[in-house]
Amino acid sequence: MSNFIAKTIIKKLIGGNNNSSNPPVRDNQNSNTAGPPRKKRNKWKIPPGLTDKEARILKKVKKRAELLDIGLCNCCGIRIGLDPIIGLLPVVGDFMTTYLSLMLIKLAMQVDLPRHVIMQMTFNVFVDFMLGLVPVLGDFIDFLYMANIRNAILLEEFLVDRAKNRSVVMEDGSVEVLQPPDKPEKAAPGRDRSGRH
């Protein structure tokens, strides 16, 4: 009897007449969330104006940098990557993570980076390596330094600047990206057309 009374009160409070002949209609867009529909988050957003090759390389570098520094697991709200875990191995782990970081720089160099950007990236890896050599405290500071993420940010900033220099705003407000000119091939060593060396 008390069950019947409780159900009747709840129905009157909610204001619904829940007959089995008229099932409630659900909106398909918001069926799995109570609030507004969520937008799918693009983790590796590529800035506009980059060439296809630059966009592809930047996306790879961002993915690998995230995996190395923060993308492996989530422990108590702190994201941990391969670099801090492998770096716990004394000396050998630091050499392994330095190798992985240098491979990331090698991948980034495929977009014709200038020397100063390569030097900044290499310096970040060097600092990461030196911090990792210090036992315990160095590993913790190495975890906070995140050299690979820093290098991905350096690459993205450089590519965005390069794309801004390539783009032209048209009269109608649209942006046109000028393709970089093909590099002239270097002449083979030896005699030139004049016959001189």
Phi, psi and omega in degrees: 000317180292329176297315180297318180294318180297317179295319180295317180295317180297318179297320180289323178293318180287329178086014182254146173251096189273076176277148179288341179284336179241081181292149180295145180266130180252143175281123183294331182291323184250029186290330184254002176225149179279329183266200179293157181296142181278145173271142178289127183278128177266105185293323185245063182295129181260126180294152180288158176094355179276150174288167181300318181296315180297317180296318180296314181294317180298319180296317178297316181297317180297317180298313183291323178296319178294318178299317182290320187261321186220005193256006186275308182211167180240115183240110179057038178084000179252124182274130184237137180252189180292322184303309180294327182287312179294326181295346177291337175290127183298133176057304183299318179297322179292322176294322179295315181291327176294319177299315179297322178292321178292328176293327176294319177294320178299320177296317181294332182290351179291348179259024177057065179282146174287164186300320184294327177289319178297320179295320177297317179296317180296321177298319177300318179293321179297315179297318178301317180295313182294321177295322181292337180288335178286126182296144175055289182298321178296322178295322178292316179293323176300320177298322181281336185289320177051066183297324183291321176296318177301318180293322177295322178293318177301315180297314181297317179299317180296316182293325177294317177298318179296320180293324178297323179289336180273338188270151180229134177272124182278171182296327181278003177095352179282158180253127178250131180265122178276132179284138179295143180294148178295142180287135176291142180288141179285141179291146178292145179297149180128210184281141173270187185296333181281349179095359179268162178272000000 
